[in-house]
Amino acid sequence: MSDVILQAKNLRKEFGGLVAVSDVSLDIQQGSLHSIIGPNGAGKTTFFNLISGKYRPTSGQVIFQGHDITHMPLHQRIHKGMGRSFQITNIFPNLTVLENVRLAVQAISDKTFNFWRSAAYFDGFIERATYVLSLVGLEKEINLPANLLPHGGKRKLELAMLLAPDPAILLLDEPTAGMASEQVPELIDTINAVRQQENKTIVMIEHNMNVVMGISDRISVMNMGEMLAEGSPSEIAGNSVVQEVYLGQLYDDVDEMAARGGPA
């Protein structure tokens, strides 16, 4: 994993007199799962919005697969191979699971929407959608209206919609948000399966530290708009500054985790 797929170079975002992201630099390695953590208000989501194209930076650069995409809008970044999720699920609740993903496939294609096309016209889209749904474990729910899925199922559906156009990198914003604790391991297994089978690079914001420590190759810690630390899970768990600013305020088992050299 020596190749860098995504670079943030001195990214800065100001909202009036507020500096939400302060000259943050970060390299994401091809094929890695890189988590970004930090307390509320640390600037994590703003940083995500900068690298995904929702916000334009006040200064700095975003380099993706060797190309400067700093001023490229979000929809063009999707065509270039970025997939971005949000904390709130974005699905079409009254369409079937299959139609949600089929539309995601079609949206990225060069074929226009036309209600008078024959059914055969959609065969390629449906084939891709069916494959992606099997990848995330929703093959038995393809004809179910999306609004009937449990919350964990909706998160899987959103992941399938992100995978539909075959992006090179996935930006996951709080993928386990709102999920019952018993649903989390299944989603994490799904994310791991996607990463391994599809060779995807994943950048993830997540508050669940068991998830972060158990799944990440690298972790970056933000605080007050700045990059505080970066390292492996064991290095972050044992970082006294990170413990003081973030981890130690929230988790009683960090010292134990650091003592054994990382998560079990």
CORKA-V932698 format. One record per residue. D_CENTER is the distance of its C-alpha to the mean C-alpha in whole Angstrom. Layout:
d_center:D_CENTER
d_center:D_CENTER
//
This chain:
d_center:19
d_center:21
d_center:19
d_center:17
d_center:15
d_center:13
d_center:15
d_center:16
d_center:20
d_center:21
d_center:19
d_center:21
d_center:20
d_center:23
d_center:24
d_center:28
d_center:29
d_center:26
d_center:24
d_center:20
d_center:19
d_center:22
d_center:22
d_center:18
d_center:18
d_center:16
d_center:15
d_center:13
d_center:15
d_center:14
d_center:13
d_center:12
d_center:9
d_center:9
d_center:9
d_center:10
d_center:13
d_center:16
d_center:18
d_center:18
d_center:18
d_center:17
d_center:16
d_center:12
d_center:11
d_center:14
d_center:12
d_center:9
d_center:11
d_center:14
d_center:11
d_center:10
d_center:14
d_center:14
d_center:16
d_center:19
d_center:20
d_center:23
d_center:23
d_center:22
d_center:20
d_center:17
d_center:17
d_center:15
d_center:17
d_center:20
d_center:20
d_center:20
d_center:18
d_center:19
d_center:21
d_center:19
d_center:18
d_center:14
d_center:16
d_center:17
d_center:14
d_center:13
d_center:16
d_center:16
d_center:13
d_center:10
d_center:7
d_center:6
d_center:6
d_center:8
d_center:10
d_center:13
d_center:12
d_center:14
d_center:16
d_center:20
d_center:21
d_center:25
d_center:24
d_center:24
d_center:20
d_center:22
d_center:22
d_center:19
d_center:17
d_center:21
d_center:20
d_center:17
d_center:18
d_center:21
d_center:20
d_center:19
d_center:22
d_center:25
d_center:27
d_center:28
d_center:28
d_center:31
d_center:33
d_center:36
d_center:34
d_center:35
d_center:33
d_center:33
d_center:31
d_center:28
d_center:29
d_center:26
d_center:23
d_center:24
d_center:24
d_center:21
d_center:20
d_center:22
d_center:20
d_center:17
d_center:18
d_center:20
d_center:17
d_center:15
d_center:18
d_center:19
d_center:22
d_center:25
d_center:23
d_center:23
d_center:26
d_center:25
d_center:25
d_center:21
d_center:22
d_center:24
d_center:21
d_center:20
d_center:17
d_center:16
d_center:17
d_center:15
d_center:12
d_center:12
d_center:14
d_center:11
d_center:9
d_center:12
d_center:12
d_center:9
d_center:11
d_center:14
d_center:15
d_center:14
d_center:11
d_center:12
d_center:8
d_center:5
d_center:3
d_center:2
d_center:5
d_center:8
d_center:7
d_center:11
d_center:12
d_center:16
d_center:16
d_center:19
d_center:19
d_center:21
d_center:18
d_center:15
d_center:17
d_center:17
d_center:13
d_center:12
d_center:15
d_center:13
d_center:10
d_center:12
d_center:15
d_center:12
d_center:12
d_center:15
d_center:17
d_center:15
d_center:14
d_center:11
d_center:9
d_center:6
d_center:5
d_center:4
d_center:7
d_center:9
d_center:13
d_center:14
d_center:16
d_center:17
d_center:14
d_center:13
d_center:16
d_center:16
d_center:13
d_center:12
d_center:14
d_center:14
d_center:14
d_center:14
d_center:16
d_center:16
d_center:20
d_center:21
d_center:19
d_center:20
d_center:19
d_center:21
d_center:20
d_center:18
d_center:19
d_center:18
d_center:18
d_center:22
d_center:22
d_center:20
d_center:22
d_center:25
d_center:25
d_center:27
d_center:26
d_center:22
d_center:24
d_center:26
d_center:24
d_center:21
d_center:21
d_center:25
d_center:25
d_center:23
d_center:24
d_center:27
d_center:26
d_center:25
d_center:28
d_center:29
d_center:25
d_center:26
d_center:30
d_center:29
d_center:26
d_center:23
d_center:22
d_center:24
//
